[in-house]
Amino acid sequence: MKQFFTLFKNGKKSIACLDTQPDPDLSDAEKNLIDLYPEVRFQRIEGFGGAFTDAAGYVFSLMPEEMGKQLLKDYFSPEGLGYTFGRTSIDSCDFSTEMYAADDDPDDRDLSRFDMERPLRYVLPLLLGAEEAAGQPIRMMLTPWSPPAWMKTNASRKHGGHLKKECRAMWAEYICRYILEAEKAGMRVCFLSSQNEPAASQTWDSCLYTGTEEGEFIRDFLYPALIRHGLAHVALLIWDHNKERAYERACETLADEKTEKMVDGVAVHWYSGDHFEALQLIRDRFPDKRLVFSEACVEYSVYKEDNSLRNARMYAHEIIGSLNHGLNIFLDWNLLLDEQGGPNHVGNYCDAPVMYNTKTGKLTKNLSFDYIGHFSRYIKPGAQRIGLSRFGNRVEATAAVNPDGSVCAVVMNPSPEKCSFSLRMNGKVWPVSLDGDSIVTCVFPPEEVC
């Protein structure tokens, strides 16, 4: 059989495609095993993607045309990371060059001045280029960071505030109009979260909702408006915030049976720590709901020193832990940023898998790009997570069976020490030696799985 390995040691990449056979001398091995059980199936893994922010689109617009095309191939083509999902904001977010709205006129109650030129100025060219590279439409998730200032209790897009009760119907109409205009422009909108980080009052675009408020807005205003405008195909996601309160928020928002039927799933971020158990609690309590990881980035305000290996490990650790606790979709944050980690209209700079230096013209792929690829390249859309048992905490691992019957196992060694283990499946055992500070992906063809 063939096993495909991409190895990283101390931040340096080497690739090998090795023809190896199971070792019959290890058939009775008991130690250092990772057992794979392809007959034990869990959730569907729908795919991977990243965010088409205004910032990413702006930086993309500054790149030479051929460099930009190659970057999108590296992200979205079947030969690249194979991304099939994306996310973007409804109106501006912190990763925008400025604050803006499609219509912020308080006197324009019929939305006659609604204009998508500014919201889509940089997002749409990036998205259309990605779809050309992918050879198919990108399934997009839309998220509002804030309603227009006049609809809020604090009269500002920033610093939290709440949606005015008397503006709930108008805001639902606004969101639907935004989706319809985006679809007219060529965007395939598949998911909508009702609010980004509804428990955070930020110095940038933000709005606060309690779980009850979010549920009432969905039940009485947003969902009916989506149906009325022929947008039943847009799946609604709630929370869209950190995992540490995701379970109780899901329980609170979905307590009403009518609301529960309207909501497709729960979206989460990583900024408060692992809390993988919270995902499992949601999966167990609401087994029919999607679990979508919708945002991750390494914040310069938190991680001040440059450490590409640490950043890459953070991604792999998150993906492994989230998949092992029921995740369906993984979306990274900005696809692309500049040398500062922006642009960002409030200076909230962050790392991204790909950075373009607008002064020197140099494009840098960070190690996180390759680590994400260990999952997105080989775990294909429609894969199903399978049973796995590992010998200990020296390695982190997850595994899935692809639609073609192949099995993909991803194993990360987060320590600097070399680690030897064996993969066992269907009574066969394959020895693997994994260097320190490295990650490996092993693909078993269908004939080895049956």
Secondary structure, DSSP 8 states (H G I E B T S, - for coil): -EEEEEEEETTEEEEEEEE----GGGTT--SSEEEEEEEEEEEEE-EEEEE--HHHHHHHHHS-HHHHHHHHHHHHSTTTT---EEEEEES--TTSSS---S---TT-TT-TT---HHHHTTHHHHHHHHHHHHTS--EEEEEES---GGGBTTSSSBS--BB-GGGHHHHHHHHHHHHHHHHHTT-EEEEEES-SSTT---SSB--B--HHHHHHHIIIIIHHHHHHTT-TTSEEEEEEEEGGGHHHHHHHHT-SHHHHHHEEEEEEE-TT---HHHHHHHHHHSTTSEEEEEE---BTTT--S--HHHHHHHHHHHHHHHHTTT--EEEEEES-EETTS---TT---B--SEEE-TTT--EEE-HHHHHHHHHHTTS-TTEEEEEEEES-TTSEEEEEE-TTS-EEEEEEE-SSS-EEEEEEETTEEEEEEE-SSEEEEEEE-HHHH-
